[in-house]
Amino acid sequence: MEPSVKPDPAPATPLRRRNVGRRWCVPPAILREPAESLEASHILDEVRGELGLLLWQSLRDVTLWASFPPGEREGLFCADAARARLALVGSVAPEPGIEVALTTLGALVGNPGGASPELVTLVCLQVGRWAEERKAGATALSFAQAGALASPDDARAALAVGAMALRWRKGSRAETWLRRTVGLARRSGDWEAYAHAYVEMGTLYAQRGTPDAARKLLGKALRASRRHGLQETRGAALHALFRIALELGSHDEAEGFARGAMRAYGRGHPELPGLLHDVAALWVGRESFARAVPLLHRLLPMRTDPVDRVATLALLARAAAGSADRRSFEEAWSGAWALLRRLDEKDLAPGTLVELARAAATVRDWDRMEQAVRHAAAVAGGDPGRKRLDVEALLNNLREELP
């Protein structure tokens, strides 16, 4: 089942064709947070020592270079700037993952007039991914932005910034970059970037608690993906609509979206395991425990990331408990607990521990339930807003089941 969306417009008439060359509005984007007084100063906080200084200097070089029109970049840096920068790269000896990228950015100051914007964008995005893998979110976002500024007409570079800002919960900044992506993509005809920007915006509005607005944005993504044959983007839009329907309690509609997303993704798609986990969560929520258990068993080998794996094990423990499969409950609960004890607390979702507490309560294993309750309460203590209140209320209800 798909959302009610307006039908595709009729073929353009000769009168409407006059708009083909229209230059779509491309809004500016937010580049820094209000408390950020010195450009990219957070890099020095997230990456200590000489490497942090090298990253900070490299970023400021790119943003300065990108702020000048291409014809005015020659002579922008002093004559020995490249030599000094490359010497710093050599002394710092960054890891191979970014050494080539930082060397390339070092060469930029030696030939600012001849540097390729596409190459600068590529290496900035590479550094951004490296930083994101190391949980240095502000550093990652700064380099991604620098890459987008180096190629200001590149819709995909802008999309990379918007998606990254959304992952790091910088909602306002994410929206400005995603709306910029839409304008750039319409101007250049990059319909994949256009449709995916609407998927990301729909996700953002769903996180803000405005499901109607989110569904409208995702409807735009669906229309664009259907019109231009973008199966992967179609799957992402349907997956996002599934999550919204699940949150609203529209379970039959959610299953329809899930089926559509599975068809669009196809076998082997990297997002398919996450979708299957969500479908299993839907079945567990509807108390279709026997239906969920075999799906979760098949899913486990695909969940190699520790955070994802512990979430699936916790859900399997609850489904097994609900279906009176004591052996599967024991294996899943013990496996989840052993794994989560090795994880950093900030990587754990309170919901994972709540699932373990529910599973233990179902089989009346009060010791395990209290163990999960105490751990969940500690993790939920750092989760602001309504989610924290919901978790604490649920934990209090579970405690009431103690004999």
Salt bridges, closest charged atoms under 4 A:
GLU2 OE2 - ARG234 NH2 2.18
ASP8 OD1 - ARG226 NH2 3.51
ASP8 OD1 - ARG227 NH2 3.50
GLU33 OE2 - ARG173 NH2 2.74
GLU36 OE2 - HIS42 ND1 3.48
GLU39 OE1 - ARG60 NH1 3.54
ASP61 OD2 - ARG85 NH1 2.17
ASP80 OD2 - ARG83 NH2 3.48
GLU95 OE2 - ARG134 NH2 2.50
GLU132 OE2 - ARG167 NE 2.83
GLU133 OE1 - ARG134 NH1 3.44
GLU175 OE2 - ARG179 NE 3.06
GLU175 OE1 - ARG208 NH1 2.78
ASP190 OD2 - ARG156 NE 2.83
GLU192 OE1 - ARG156 NH2 3.19
GLU200 OE2 - HIS196 NE2 3.21
GLU232 OE2 - HIS269 NE2 3.14
GLU247 OE2 - ARG386 NH2 3.81
ASP252 OD1 - ARG286 NH2 3.12
GLU253 OE2 - ARG215 NH2 2.87
GLU255 OE2 - ARG286 NH1 3.26
GLU255 OE1 - ARG291 NH2 3.56
ASP278 OD2 - HIS239 NE2 3.02
ASP278 OD2 - ARG243 NE 3.18
GLU330 OE2 - ARG326 NH2 3.16
GLU330 OE1 - ARG368 NH1 2.93
GLU331 OE2 - ARG327 NE 3.36
ASP344 OD2 - LYS346 NZ 2.87
GLU355 OE1 - ARG318 NH1 3.21
ASP365 OD2 - ARG368 NH1 3.56
GLU370 OE2 - ARG374 NH1 3.97
GLU370 OE2 - ARG399 NE 3.72
ASP390 OD2 - ARG386 NH1 2.99
GLU392 OE2 - ARG388 NE 3.15
